[in-house]
Amino acid sequence: MRTLIDTSAWIEFLRRNGDVQLKSQVADLIGSGRAAYTCPVRFELYAGARGPEQRMLDEALSFAGRLVVSSELWDKAAAHAAALRAMGITVPASDLLIATVAVENHTSLLARDDHFGMIRQGVMPGLQLT
C-alpha cells in the first residue's frame, strides 16, 4: 500500500538534522516504491525551495508516485471544509485537500502536522495517519 507523504514530512526528511526516525520512514517508503505525493504537496515544497533545494526535491519526488487531484476531490475537500467550519474547526485548505486525496486513494498519510488529526476526528474517520 502506498503512503502519501505530506509537505511537513518531506521537509523533515530533507533537513540535514531532521528527525532520524521520520527520515528512515520516508527512505523506506521511497526504497520500497510505496512513497506518494500530490500536487498541493509539490506546490508547497517548491514554493519554499531555493536553487539547490529544488534539485533535491526533483530527485526525491522522482522516486515517488503522483496522486492526481481531480475536480471531484476538490469538491469533496470543500464539503469537508464546510462541515469542519460548522463544528468551529478551521484548518488550512491545502491540508483538507491532501487528506481527501489520501482517503480517496486508499493510502495512509505520513505527516508531522496536527491539523490532520483534527481533520480525522472531525470529518474523516477513515484517514489513516502514519
N, C-alpha and C positions, 0 to 999 in steps of 0.2 A: 504494500500500500504506500502511495506517495504521501509526503508531508509537505504542506505549503509552509514556506519559511517567510515569516513576516519581516518587515524592514528592521524592527528592533533586534531581531536575532541575527540578521545579516550584518548589521553594524557591529554587533558584539563579536561576531565571527571574524570580521575584517580588522578589528582593533588589534594592534600589536600586543597589548596587555589585556586582552579580553578574557572573559570567564572561560577557564580551561575546559570545564565540563560542557558548556554550550558549544565551544569551538569543536570539541570532539564529536558532539551530536551532529553538528552541521557537516563536518568532514565525513562522518559515517553515512549520512544521507546522500551526500554527493558521490562518495565512492561506491555506494550500492545502487545508484541510479534512481533513488527514491526522492530526491530533492525537487521541489517545485517552487515557482514564483508566479505572480500575476502582475499584470500591467501597472496597477497602482503601486505595488511594491517597487517595481523597476523605476517608476517615475520618482518616487520619494528618494530612492537611493541615488539616482543620477542627478536629481535636483540639488543634493547636498555634496556631491563629489567634485573634487578638483582633478586636474590632469592625470597624475599617476594613479589616483584612486579610481578613475574611470576605467583605466586599463585592467586594474584588479577586478573591478566589477564585471567587465566584459568576460574575463577568464572564468570567474566564479559562476556567473549565470550561464555560461556556455555548457556547463555540466548539469544544469537543472532544466526540467521541463516547464514550459509556459502554459498556465491555465488561462484561457481566454475569458474575458468578461463580456457576456452577451447583453443585449438590451434587456432581456428578461431578468438577468441578475441585477442590473441597475435598478429595475422596478422593485424587485424583492427587497433589495437593500433599503430603498426609500420607504417601503412599507414598514420594515423593521425600525427605521429611524422614527417614523411617526408613532409606532407602538411604544418605543422607549421614551419618547418625549411625553407621551400621555402618562407614563409612570414617573415622570420627573427625572429621567435619566438622560444625560446628554453625553455622547461620545463622538469622536471625530468621524465624519462621513467615510473617510478612507478606511478606517478600521471596520466599520459596518460592511463595506463592500468586500474587503478582504475576508472577513468572517463568512459572508454569504457565499463567496467563491469556494471557500473550504468546505462548507456544508454541502453545497450543491454538487461538488465534485467528489464527495465522499472521501475527503482527505483529512488528516489531522493537521493541526496548526501549531507550529513552533514559534513562540513569541515571548518577549520579555516586556509585556505591556499590560497593565492591569485592566485596560478597557475591555479586553477580550473576555475576562471573567465576568464583567458587568453585562456584556452582550449575551453571554451564555446563560447567565442567571435570569436576565430579563426576557429575552425573546428567542434564543437559540439553544435549547437544552441539548440538542444534538451536536453542538460544536465540541469537537474533541481537541483539547489543548494538551500539547506535549510538554 
